[in-house]
Amino acid sequence: MTRSRTGTRVTVWAVLAVIIWLAIGGVGGQFIGKLSSLQKNDSASFLPASAESTKVAAEVSTFSDSTSLPLLVVVTGSGKLSTTDQAAVQKFAASLPGLSVNGATLSDYLASPQAIPIPSKDGQAEMVVLSLATAKIATPAGGTSPVTAIADAVHSAIDAQLTPTGLQAHVTGPAGYVADLVTAFGGIDGVLLIVALVVVLVILLVVYRSPVLPIVVLLTAVFGLAAAGFVVYQVADKGWITVSGQSQGILSILVVGASTDYALLLVSRYKEELHDRESTWEALRVAWRASVAPIAASGFTVMLGLLALTLAELKGTSGLGPVGALGIIGALLAALTFLPAILVIGRRWLFWPAIPRVDHRHSGDQLTVKLGWGRISAMVGRRPRATWLVTIVALLIAAAFLPTLRANGISQSDTFLTTVDSVTGQKILAQHFDAGSGSPVQIIAPAADANAIVQKLGSESGVGSPFIGLAPGQPAKQVDGKVLIQATLTTSPDSSASLDTVQRLRTDLRQVSPQVLVGGQSAQALDTRDAADRDLAVVAPTIIAVVFIILALLLRSLVAAFMLVVVNVLSFAATMGVSALVFNHVFHFAGGDPTTVLYGFVFLVALGVDYSIFLMTRAREESKERGTREGMLMALKVTGGVITSAGVVLAATFGALSVVPLLFLAQIAFIVAFGVLLDTLVVRSLLVPALTVELGRWTWWPSRLWRDEK
């Protein structure tokens, strides 16, 4: 077959590939936005069946026809509420069941048909409790969350009925919190993705100095996300995985960042080959073959690292595993099929105005010692031992602050970075009622021990108003010889004080009856923290093992694999230490989510090792001809610019998570952005090259490269 016929055939296949990806983008893109309808953001949906609070929730459902999610409206005035104020609240409460919500009435969503105002002891506030039936408030496919719609309807009723009378009212409680959380995640669908794409576009324009190529790379990311979004929606819709607002936002960021990184690596190698070959498709063939191993290794490392999250007990964490892995598959497929197809069709003109011409010059030879990466490479070559010693000491100093990181959970008031009604309402409620009102501790106990348990609860600090049954004054119901006992906590249900109280109650009440189970909102928060600690202890070693095995197979070296794993774990520790300083003393965050450390570990170890993979695969290639020392220094010069660009892109895309006003995502945004830059600019640029030069041919032990080099 002649060269022209081969080129024509390749072009035809390229056009066909582009058409297929256009179809994937058209179909799959619709499901990215639909994912929000499948989100589960309440802590109860995250916990495993083995959690004590989950067992209690199942038992509580047997005492009532339906379980409920409380929505509280706390009403205050300028002082003590007058008779007129109380009458206005009574009228408001009576009107709530008849409010229009999603074409129905609010009563259709209630577990209890009435909303009765409860006055505070100081007479300055009243609390209206709406019990939403959990079975009736599931989000319909492609629809709006009923909880959000209910909260909006109640807000409208407040504006219409209470505000004109001079009263202030706030929607709070567990349902109010969920509504505000859903609203906060509303930016996941559009704003977050747009911000990420715009940031990437600006960076690519600077990197490529071309108006066309950045658009091609962005299309690669968008089509990869569309393919991933379609599959994730189908899997989540069948209930096989749990999708939260966090995992949906991370999916978009992960795919955009990974796709762009893979594209940068392939395009950079393609541009190198264009300086050596007249035929663009031949240059692409060589570049694709040279790039596919590090890109695939990088992708599989991240995929398997994410899939290790399926070992987690928290469903939100385990759900992120397959969600993220499917996202990486989409990124890989787009980068290795759609992007090459466009490069074949566009040829050299995609690089306009800086079109690469044939000059048969090795890209590394074009970098002199006086230029950026040439200078860094020369410096590492002159003083490898001083370079790695100073770098390791600096990383160890940063890592020393890791124990000061606070990630034992945060209260509802600290979850949001903006003012929301549920937090404001909770603070006002705590001023006039027991702070745990509306979110009682729920205790399942043998009926024979009920009175003894109530008496014990009465002597516990932080606990008030214990009673047997679904509500005070109602006849106690027995199910299989068990009763439900409830008590209100005097502290906010999601505060650390309430979690400590629940932990103490579980110990003290089991001394009365070993069969006691303690649940409720505070217990859910406690079980979430305990599960997160367990998940970190199980998942982190698994990820380390997976990364080590992939590196050993890719580089055919146990020494190189061990070195890269150790330095990346050290980089993670240093990142978390710096993050602790920033969170505690710059941003003054109250704490952090229990899963923050695990999420940071997954992204920084699985993603951070990518840049070392890109560097070391090129170093191995160059070492075959030049020897380890010169091969590593040449690899550092050649890959310096593209890997740095890839790191900046990934850091910027994860930084875009900060547009969602939630503490957890803001912390993840900083941790990953800073950690990726640390890996890119320090670990990959200084530490890994210096250690490789110091080790010499032993870097490749026990491969043939180690044996052949003398």
N, C-alpha and C positions, 0 to 999 in steps of 0.2 A: 504494500500500500504506500503510495507516495505521501510526502510530507503534506502537500496541499489537501489531499483527500482525508488524511488523518485530522488535520486542522478543521476541516469542514464538519467531519463527524463529531469531533469534540464540541464544536460550536452548537451543533444541533442538540446534543445531549445537554449542554448548558442551558439552552433556551427552554428545553423541556423541564429541567430542574427548576428554573425560575417560575414557570407556569404552575408547577405543582406547589411551590412555596407561596405563590400568590393565592392559590385556592386555600391552603392551610391558614394563611393569614386572614382571609376573608371569613372563614368559618370559625377558627379558633379565637379570633379577637373578640367575638361577641361574648365568650364565656369568661373573660377576665373580669368584666364588670359584674357578671352574674355570681361570681364566687362570694360576694359579700352577703348574698342571701342564704348562704350555707354556714356562715360564721357562727361559732359558739364561743362567747366571751365570758360567760359566768364561770366562777371557779368550780362550781359543783360538777359541771360537764367535763372538767379536766381530770378529776380524781379517779383512781382505779376502783374497781368493785371491792377490793380488799380493804380500802380505807375505812376507818371506823365511822367517820361522818357519812360516808356513802351507805354503809349498812344501816345507820340510823334513819337516813332519808327514805330508804326502802321500807323500813319498819313503820315510819310515821305515815306513809301512804296507806297502810292497812287500817289506820284509825279514822281515815276520812275518805270520802268519795274521790277527792282529788287533792294533790299537793299544791301549795300556793307559793307565790313570790310576792312579798309585801311591797306595796307602794305607799309611801307616807307623804302626807301634806301637812307641814307644820305652819301654823298661822299665828302671827303676833301682831300687836298694835304698838301704840306709843307708851303703853304701860299696862296696867291691869285692864283686862277686857271687860267692857261694859255689857249690860244686858242686850243692847242693840248689836254689839259686836258678836255676841254669842248667837243671837238669832240669825245674823248674816252667815255665820259659819254653819249653823244647822241647815239653813236653806241651801247653801252651797253643797254640803255633804249629801243632802237628799237629791240634788240634781245630777250628781256624778254618774250613777248607773245609767241614766238616760242619754249620756253624751254620745254623739255620733263618732264612730271609729271604724275606718275602713269599710264603710257601707253598712255597718251593723251598729249595735249600741254597746256601750262599755259593759253593761250587765252580761252580755254574751261571753265576756272574757273573765268574769269573776267567779271565784270559788265560793264566796259568800255574797248574797244579794244586796247587803246593806253596807253603807259607809257611815259609821257612827262617830261623831267627834268625841275625843277624850280630853278633858281639861287637865292642865298641869296643876300641881299642888300650889304653886304661887299665883295662879289665876292669870298669868300673863301670856299664856299660849294655849292653843288647842291643837291636837293631833288627829288627823283624819286618816284612818287605815283602810286601804283597798287591798283585798287579797286576790291577786291575779292567779287564775288556775294555770299551772305550768303546762298542762296538756293542751290548752287553748291558745297559748301565745307563741307557739313554734312559728318561725318565719317561713311563709310559703315560698316555694321555688320562684325566684325572680321577683319576689315582692318586697314590700317594706316591712321592717321588723314591727310587729304589733306593739311591743313594749315602747318603742319610740313613738309610734302613732298615739298610743294611750297617753304617754307623758305630754305629747304636744296638745292633745285634746284637753287634758287637765290644766295645762298652762293657759290655754285660751279661756277656759272657764274661770280661772283665777283673775285674768285680766278683765273679763267681762263682769264678774260678780263681786270680787273682793277688793280689787284695787280701787275702784271708785269710792268705796266706803272708808278708805284710808288704811285698810289692813294690808299687811305684807304676808305672802305665802310662798313656800318653796317646796318643790317636789324632791323627795329624797327616799331613803330606804334602799334595799337591794334592787328593786325594780328601777328606781330613779337613777341609781348608779349604772345599771346596765344600759339604760337609755342614753346617758351621757357618754358611756363608753362606745356605744354604737355610733353616736354622732361624731365622736373624736376619730373613729376609724373611717368615717365617711371620706376622708382625704386619700385613703388607700387607693380607691379606684382610679381617680384621675389626677389630682394634684401631685401626689407623690411620684407617679410615673412621669408626668410632664416635667417636674423639677429635675428628676434624675436624667431624663433624655436631654434636656437643655444644658445641664452641667456637662454631660459627656460630649455633646456637640461642640461646646466652646473649647474643651480640652483637645478634641480631635482636630479642630481647625488650627489650633496652635501647633499640634504635633505634625500634621501632614502638610500644612500650608497649602491646602487644596480645597476648593469648594465642593468637589464631587465625592471624593473618597469618604469623608466623614458621614455623608448621607448613606452611602452603601453600608458602612459599618453599623449605623443606627438601624437600618432596615434589617440587618442580620439579627440584631438584638430583639427588635419588635417581632419578627417572625418566630424566633426561638421562644419568646414569651407566649405568643399566640398558640403555638403547638403545645407548650407545657400547660397553659391555662385550660385548653380543651380537655386534656387527659385528666388533670387534677380535678376539674369540675365533675367529670363522669365518676371518678373514684369516690370523691367526697359525697356526691349525691346518692350513691349506693350505701353510704354509711361505713365504708371500709376504713376511712381515715377521718380525723377531726381537723377542720380548718378554723383557725381563729383569725382575728384581725391582724395579729402579729405575724402569723405565718404567711398570710396573703401579702402583706407589705414586704416581708423579707423575700418572698418568691419573686416579686417584680424587681427588686433591687439586685438579687442574686443573679437572675438571668441576664439583666442588662449589663451588670459588671463583668460576669464571666464571659458572655458573648463578646464583649468589647475586648477583653484581655486576649481571648483566643484569636480574634480578628487581628489585633495588633501584632501578635507573634507571626501569624501566617503572612500578613501583608509585608512585614519587615523582611522576612526571608525571601519572599517573592521579589521584592525590590532589589535585594542583593543579587538574585539570580538574573534579573533583567540586565545587570551590568556585564554579565558573562555570555548571554545567549540572545540570538536574534529572534528566535521563536518564542512568543509569549506563552503559548500553551506548554512548550517544553520547559520553560522557566518555571511555570506554575506546577508542572508535574514534579520537578525536582524539589521545589519549595514545599509542596504538599507532603511529599514523602519524608522530608526532613523534619517537618513540623508536626505530623500526625502523631508521632510517638509521644513527645512531651505534652502536646495538647490533650491527647487521650489519657495519658497518665495523670495529668493534672485533673481532668474531669472525673476520672474514676476514683482518684483520691478523695475529692470533695464528695462525690456520690456515696462512696462507702462510708466515709466519715459521717455524713448526714444519716445514712441508713442505720448507723450504730445508735442513733437516737430512738429507734424503735424499741430498744431495750429499756427505755425510760418508762416509769409508771405513770407520770403525768401525761394525759392524752394530748394536751396542747404541744408538749415537747416531742412526744413520739410521733404526733401527726406532722410536725415540721420535717421529720426525716424523709418520708416518701414525697412530700410536697416539694422540698428542696431538691431531692434527687431527680424527680421528674423535670424540674426546672433546668438542672444541669444537663440532662439528656437533650432537652430542647435546645439549649445553648450550643452543645456539641454538634448536633445535627445541622443546625443553621450555619455554624462557623465552618464546618467541613464539607458542606454541600452547596448551600445557597451562595455563600461568599465566593468560593472558587468559581461557581457558574458566572457570577457577575464579573469577576476578574477576567475570565476567558472572553466574555462578550465585550467588555470595556477596553481590554488590552492596556497599552501603556498610557492611553489618554485619560484614564482615571486619576493619574497622578498630576495632571495639568494644574498649574503651569510648570512644576518642577518635574518634568518627564525624565525618567532614568534612561540613559543611553548606554550602548555597549562600549565599555572601556577596559574590560578584563582586569579589573582591579579588585582585590579582596577588600571587603568592607573594613576589616580591621586595620589594613595597611593605610587606609585613608585617614585614620585617626592618629595624629602625632601626640607626643608626650605633652605638648603644650596645651592641647585641647582637653575638655572636661574629663571624659571617661578614659582617655589616654593617660592623663595625669594621675587619676585615681589608680589605674592599673599599675602604672610605674611606681607609685608610692607603696602599694601593697607588695609589689615585687621586691622593692628595696628593703622594707622593714616588716616582713610578715609576722614575726613573733611579737614585736611591739604592738602591731596593729590588733592582733587577736587578743592579746593580754589586756590592753586598754579597753577594748570593746567589751570584753566579758566582765571586767570590773565595773564598768559603767552600767551594764545590764543588771548585774547582781545588786548594785546600790539601788537601782529603781525597783527591783523585785523585792527588796527588803521592806517596802511599804505595803506589800500585798496583804499582810494580816490586818491592816487598818481598814480594808474595804468592808463596808457594811452592806450585807446582802441577805439579811434575815427576814425580809418582808417589810412592807410599808403599809401605812394606813390609807384608807380611801382618800383622805384629804391631801395626801402626798402623791397620789397616782397621777393626777392631772397637773400639767404645767400652766394651765390657764384657769380662770375662775369658772366653775360650773355650779349649777343649781343644787345638785345632790350633795356636794361638799358643803356649800353654804348652809343648806338645810340641816345637815347633820350637826354642824357646829351649833346652830340655834337650838336644835332638839336637845343636845347635850346640856344646854344652859337651863332648860326648864323641865326636862324629864330625865329618867335614867338613860344614859347614853346608848344603852343597848336596846332601847324600846323598838319594837318591830322586828328585832332579830334575836329572839330568845335562844338560850341554850336548850337543846332538846335531849331528853334523857329517856332511854328505854330501859325498863327495869321490871323484875318480877313483881307481880301485884302484891305478894306477901311482904315485900320489903319497901313498898311505896312510902308508907308513913315515916319509916326510919330514914329514908333517903331525903324526904322533904325536911325532916328535922335537921339532918346533917347539912343540907343546903342553907338552912336558916342561920347556921353558925359559921358559914364560909364568908370570908371577906371578899368584897367585889361582887357579891351576888345578892339580888333582892327579889322579893315577890315570887317565891316558888309556888306552883300549883299543879294539881294533877288534872290531865285532860287537855282538850283542844283550846279551851278558854276558861278563865276564872268563873266559877259559879255554875258551870255546866256539869252534868253527871259524868263521872269518870267511866271511860269505856275500857273493857279488857279484851285483848286479842291474844289467844293462845297463852293465857295466863300472864300476859305482860301489860303494862300500862305506860302511857306517855306522861312524863313529868317535864314541865317547862319552868324556866327561871330567867329573869331579865338581869343582864350584867350592868353594873354601874358605870363601866367604861365603854368607849366606842367599840363595836363588835369586831373591827379589824385592827385594833391597836395591839401593840406588843403586850400591854397589860392584860387584855382580854385573852390573848393566846396563852399567857402564863396561867391565868385563872383556869382555863379549860384543862390545861395539862395537870394542874393541881387537882382539879375536880375528878379527873379520870383516876388518879391515884387514890384520893381520899374516899370516893364513892365505892370503889371496888373493895375497900376494906369493910364496907357495909354489906355489899352484895357483889360477888365476883362476876355475875352476869350483866352488870351495868354497862351500857354503851352511851357515850356522850357525843352528841352531834350538834348541828346548827351552823350558822355562818362563821362564827369564831373557830369552831372545830374544823371547818373546811379550810380555813386559812392556816391553821396549825398543821393539818394533814398535808397541805400543799407544801409547806416549808420542809416537813420531814421527808416527803417524797422527792423533793428537789435535791436534798442532801444525799439521799440514796442514789438518785439518778447520776449525780456527778461522780460518785464513787464507782459506779458500774460502767458508765459510758466513756469517761475520759480514758481509762486504760485500754478499752476496746479500740478507740480511735487511734491511740498511739501504736497499738499492734498492727492495725490496718495500714496506717501510713508507713510504718517500717517495712512491712512485707512488700508493698507496692514499690517503694524506693529501691529495695534490694533487688527486686525482679527487673526494674527498669534500668538501673545502673549496673546490675550484675556485681554489686559490691556490698558486703556487710558493713565495712568501715564507713563508706560514704553514707549509707542509709542511717547508721547509728549517729553519725555526726550531725546530719541534717535534722533528725528527730530531736536530739538534745538541744541544738541551738534554737530550734523553733519553740520548744517548750520553755526555754529560758526567755525567749522573746515574748511569749505569752505572759510569763510571770512578771516581766518588766513592764509590759503594757498595763497589766492589772494594778501594779504598784503605782504607776503614774496616774492611772484612772482614779485610784483611791484618793490620791492627793488632790486631784482636780475636783472630784465630786464632793469631798469633804470641806475643802478650803477655798475653792474658787466658785463653784456653783452652789455650795452649801445645801446639797441634797440631804434629805432626812434619812435616807437609806437606799435600799435597792431590792428589786424582786429576787426571790430565792433562786430563780433560774438564770440570773444574769451571768454568773460565773461559767455555767455550763455552755450557754449560748456563745459567750466570748471564746471559750476553749475550742468549740467546734469550728467557728469561723476562722480563728487565728491560726490554729494548728493545721486544719484541713486546707484552708485557703492560703494561709501564709506560706506553706511549703511549696506552693505553685511556683513562686519566683525562684526558689532554689532549684526546683525541677528544671525550669527553663534555662537557668544558668548552667547546671551540672550536665544536662544532656548535651549542650553545646560544648562544654569543656571536655567531655568525653570524646566527642567527635574531633575536636581540634587536637586533643592529646595523642591521638593515634598517629598524627604526622609530626607534631612538634614536641612531644613530651608533656608530662603533667604540668610542670611549672609554666612553660610558655603557652601551653594549651589553655590553662585556666586564665592567664592574664589576657590572652587574645579573646577568649569567650567573654570576659568581663568588659573589654573594650567594645566588642561587637554588640552584645546584648544590653549594655548599660542603658542606652537611650530608650529602647522599646520596653524593657522591663520596668524602668522608672515610670514611663508613661502609663503602662498597665496598672502599676500600683496606685498612681495618682487617680486614674479613672475609677478603680474599685473603691478607693477611699472616699472619693467624691460621691459615688452612687450610694454607698452606705451612709454617708453624711446626710444625704437627702432624707433619711428616716426622721431626722430632727424636725421636719415640717409637721409631723403628727404630734400634737401636744400631749404626749404621754411620757412619763418619766422613764419607763422601761426602754422604749424605743430611742429616747434621747441618749440614754446610757449606752445602749448597743451601738448607736451611731458613732459615738465618740470612741468607744473601745475598739471597734473594728477599723474605723478610719485611722486612728492613731497607730494601732497595731500593724496594719498593712503598710503604712508609711515607714514604720520602724523596720519591718521585715525587708521592705524594698530598698531603703536608703542606708541601712546600717548592717543588718544581718546578711543580706545577699550581696551588698556592695563591698563590705569590709570583712566581716567575720568569716563567712564561708570561703571566700577566695584566700584569705590569709591562712586559714587552717589547712586548706587544700595544698597551698604552696609549701607550708611547713611539713605536711605529711608526705608530700611528693607522690611517688608511685604507690605507696601504701594506701593512698586514698581509694584505690581500685581493688584492693584485696577482697576476695581471692580470684578475681577475673583474669582472663588472658592478658588484658591490658597491664595488669600488675606484673605478670610473669614476663611479658615481652620487653617492658621498659627496664633499662639497666641504669 
